[in-house]
Amino acid sequence: MTRSIDVIFSPDLLPFACLQGKSVVVIDILRATTTITFAIANGATSIQPVLTPEQAFAIRQEQSGILIGGERHGKPVTGFNLGNSPSEYQRSVVFGKSIVITTTNGTRTMHACMSADWLFIGSFLNLGSLIRVLDQTNNHVAFVCSGREGQFCTEDALFAGACVNIFCQIDNEVCLTDSAKTAQLLFQANHQRVFESIRNSDHGRYLASIGLESDLEFCSLVDLVDVVPVMIGDCISLCDAF
Ligand code: MLT
């Protein structure tokens, strides 16, 4: 099979895309998918992305022992257990826990991609493991960037380009869409300065302005963990199918 690879730069473009039958990767490097990947690597048993803080509070009210985390405008939501800095989700905090998370863009994108055959969570932290799993699904692939309130964002496209670049090295028959080719060119031009690209992005500069600069370096760490989170139904857990 000639595998097609597409990159969708914003969830607002999803009405023009077809995800059925594909392996889809949701990307939100700053910071939702980085946070979720690190939490799953540290033993969180399940992570439920929801669309509003009110939904998170309601679920915690019903289910004792769960943690609620996330952000609005990059800052922790008052009354939540956790914000959206990946480094908060240490093993001592999340091991064995169920988590409900809501963020500005990432969790909205996850909900928008639920028609996919497979829905994986991607970040620089699990780049190599993600590619290995995607290759084994033997499906066409779509990388969906969460962007920032509908706008293109460099860090998500850069990661998508890194994935496209690796796929072109392991499979010489891939068919790339124009957006996949563009993402690959972005990565090839910046592959030696991933952290700087993230730090200088719009959202990177905003996070630094609210005192979260340390998140930027964390979110640029490549292959820190060897897990692939997968969303089945409305919950994310460790993918052990491959
Ligand atoms: C997002 O959903 O866009 C991000 O997670 C926002 C953030 O963490 O600052």
Residues whose N, C-alpha, C, O or C-beta is under 5 A from the ligand:
A	BS01	MLT	L30 R31 A32 E71 G74 N84 T103 T104 N105 G106 T107 G147
